[in-house]
Structures are given as C-alpha cells and as structure tokens.
Amino acid sequence: MRKGKRMLILAMAGIIGMSLLGGCSGKKVEDSGQDNTDEIQITTGLDKNVKGEVSVMVWSGDGEYYEDIGNPKSTAGKKLSDPTKIVAQNVAQLYAVAKKFNEVYPGIKINVWSKIGDPDQYNTQSWEQEMENFQAKYGKYPDVWASTDVTGDIKKGLVADLSVYKDDETYKKYNESLMKSINYDGFQGGLPSYTIPGGIWVNKALAQDNNINVPKPDWNIDQFTRFISKADCKEFWGSKGTPIEVLELGTDNINKKILEENKVELNSEQVKSLLKYLPKWAEKSIDVAAGSGKITKDIVKENGGYSWTYFTNNRTLINFEDPWYLTSGADEDAKDSPSYIKSADWDIYPYPSTDYCENTIKIIMDPICVHNYALDDKNKEWSKEEELKRDISYTFASFWTASTDARKAIYDQKWSDNGQIKSAAGDSFPVVTGTDYDEQMKMWNDLPAHKSYKDKDGFNEVLKIWNEGRYWDVIDKCWTSTVTEKGDTVKTMEEWLRCGDQQVAGAWFTEKNWADSVKSRLSDWDSKINGKIVTADKQLKDAFKKLYGK
C-alpha cells in the first residue's frame, strides 16, 4: 500500500436530531423546505435538515483530528482553507468532500482523524488496534471505516448489511464485480472505495539501452521469462522479488478456483507445469542477490530495500508490486520526487498469458464498511434511531465514493506535497458504471499527471481488460485471507505464499530440487489450505447466525 495515497473513510454517526429517512427506497423524503439533494447526486432521500455527526478515520494522513471539517467557520475549516496547511492528500480529499456534502447537509458534522503511514505499517499499532483505540477514546467503534479485513470485522459484529439500499439509485451505479467481491451470500459487507487495476511495470528504456528486446503488451509467460532473464544481475535485475502472482492468475486452480468454488487445487497439472518458471525468475531477483551477497552495499543503500525505488532508479526491468504509484510515478511536475520514474520510456503491461489463461490484471480495492448499529444495544433488531444512523453513514459514504460531484470537488482541491501545491486527485479509478464512469474517467485522463498514459500501449491494454471485466483476482481485504486457529490469526494461503521458503517447501527457489520438493507437498498444502477455508467459512456463517440473525 502506498504511503499517503490511499484514502478510506469511517463515519461515526451520532444522532443529534431526528429527521427520519424513509427506509431504503430511492425516493426523497418530503419536508417543509425544498429538497435539493439531486444537485449533488444524493439519492438516498435523506432529509436535508437532519442533524448528525460523522467521524471519519483515514490512514496515510497527518496524525491530526479535525472536528467539523466541512464547516468553513470551524477551527478545522478555517485552517484547511489554506492549501499550504494541508499536508496529507487524504485529508485534502475528505476536506473537499465534506465541504460539498455540507452544502446540502449543513446539520451533519464531518470529523476526521488520520493515521500517519499505512494501516499496518511496521513499528506502529495495527489498524485493528487503531479501531480499538478509537472505541476507547470516543466511546464507540467507528461508523464507516476502511477495512483491511471485511470478513474479520463481520465476525466481530461490526458490519452493517448494506443490501437494504439495493433500490437506491446510487447503489445501483456501483461496479457489480467490485460489489460482488464484498458480498457474502447476499450480505453486502461494504462499498468499494480506492480502486485501481494492477499490472506489471516495465522499464522499456532500461531494456533498450542494454540491447534487450521488449515484448509486446500481449506477452505470454515464456516471453515474460526471456525478458527478465536478460538482466545482468550486476547493475540491474529482473525484479525485486519472485512474482508468484503470475501463477495465481495463470491457472484455473488458484484464484479462479477460489472465486468459483472457494477452494484451491494446487496439486494439479496446471500448477505443476508452471512451477518451473519460478526458479528462473527468482534467480534474476534482487532478493536472491541480496541473500547471497551478490549486490553491492551502495545499490542497497541507494534504494532502501524498496521494490519501487529499485524500479524508479533503473535497477529492475519489471516491478509487479506497487500499483498505487500511478499518479506520482508519472507526475512530470514532481521529477525530483523519489516516487517519479526516472526511465525515459516505461509502461504498465497486463499479466502474461499462459497455456491456460489469457492476459489479465490484478484488482486493488479498499472496501469501506458501515457500522452495525443494531448491536449497540445488544439487540439484533433495528430501531428507527439505529436505522437513521445507518442512513446518515451510508449517505455520506456513497456520496464520497460514487458521486461525480464529490470527484470534481476532490480534483479541484489543492494541498501541499512537501511545499509543492497539487491537486488532491489521486490514482483511484471510478467505482461506478455508465455515464458517471465516463465522466469520472475523463477527469482521471485529463489530470496533467496522467497525460502520459494516453500513449502507453501496455496501459491501454490494461484499461481494455479492466473495461471488459477480464479479471479473476482475489481481493485479500474482502476474502477470508486469514482464519482464527487456537486463538491465533493465520494466513489462509500460508503454505503457498511461502512456497519459496526452505522451512515450508523443503528447498529455496534456486535450489535444483525445489520444484520436485514442492510437488511432493502440494497435496498436503491443498488439504491444509482448503481446511482453513472451510474453517473460515464456518466462522463467518456462525457469526451471521449469532450476531446478525441470518
């Protein structure tokens, strides 16, 4: 996850006055005044005179708490009216959205607390712990939050089912595939927020400067392998790590199998036939070079151990990580930034095809969840007051994530990036469909920092795959990627994810017996992983029954 670029939201809806929204229909609630919610694309019918409070929690922020951020007369509003005082892009985005939202809902206070860095950044408290800290400080859990583990949050009883809004016109606009990834047997666990397609960064200029032929964007796994095998492993390498994702996306038995049957089949001919590629990729990786002492200390120091800086500093031919540098990596107005790609010619390609699967992409998506107010009084049934709290939270969350007006406000907002004044617009693609998608994507394309993408063949192929829905990636924040065993949280795919670890696989990637050693373990890994999936699924179903009455 990129620092300072990922924005997610959580809303603590405390009701100050009762001005009831009529259920979950898309119709407006009539009141004594004129309802102008259509002017900023709000379709829930929430009374514009409603009073409430929405507290927003973001990561990649500035560590500050802002009260009533959208009110120009508040302390926060006055401070943030000066773009030089906004030093976190995510705070700038929420400030812009809150101001626009308060044009129609002046009675709803928007508060913001933002954590510095990533949600689970090393040497900081985990995002899960930050949620507990929030509850301890404010007397309740957040109402709408950025979830790193939706199913885990459901199992705690924290998540409201948003399928009650299925008739809302805004709800209907969301990308069906993205919504499906956070839907559990009809229980809509959240809304899509920050979303981008993920491909493979390709340093074409580095290759050309070293007389390496650059494949076309519709490359296959053999062309991909030949390309990175040309690295000299002295001045530049194939990649930072070993891209096992190519196998996960290149067979019918891993990601596809999870999406279709919620299981894996690692002990299959498809997986076995592709294992041979992993040692070849590992051999050309910086991680293996560093482990064997075959990379200079100066190069390591130059890049700080990060996959992104190795790529931007022309030390790797590809980078299969860090998709969230779409904006800063291409921003020609910030060439001095360590995020900027120094290569004279680069692109983003789809993942290579195999004998079993066509070219495809990964999907990076941050879901947001709405608090399950029904359990606040230990009663599963929803009271009118609890429904109103949910309505306020959903109205704000859906406006922020789906509305073209909110997107325009973000693009118009300025902030200070180390003294340089920039638009608050970032990487995220629209999460809606139809004309709203077209309008929002035009804004994305028109952003000066994105202008170079228009002429990139690989990125245009990524866009084509995205628009046609030709992807089958498993979004880890939405799937049961962890499971509770004997009180401990473990990764569901632990054995496969550590397939290059001698302690798990019996050999390192580059050892001659690695493939045979792994093949002998695949059946056992299938049993263990599928067993954990079954356990996780049961834990989720038990939570639905116990906490939600489903």
Secondary structure, DSSP 8 states (H G I E B T S, - for coil): --TTT--------EESS-----TT-SS----SS---GGGGT--S---TT--EEEEEEESSS-S-EESSTT-TTSHHHHHHTSGGG---HHHHHHHHHHHHHHHH-TTEEEEEEE-SS-TT-TTS--HHHHHHHHHHHHSS--SEEE-S-HHHHHHTT-B--GGGGTTSHHHHHB-HHHHHHTEETTEE--EEEEEEEE-EEEEHHHHHHTT-----TT-BHHHHHHHHHT--SSS-BSBSS--THHHHHHSTTTHHHHHHHS----SSHHHHHHTTHHHHHHHTBHHHHHHTT-S-HHHHHHHTT-HHHHHHTT-BSEE-S-GGGTTTTT-GGGTTSTTS---SSEEEE-B-B-SS---B-EEEEEEEEEB-GGGGGT-SS--HHHHHHHHHHHHHHHHHHH-HHHHHHHHH-EEEETTEEEES--S---SB-HHHHHHHHHHHHHSGGGGGGGG-HHHHHHHHHHHHT------TTTTT-EEEETTEEEETTHHHHTTT-HHHHSS-TTSTTHHHHHHTTHHHHHHHHHHHHHHHHHHHHHHIIIII--
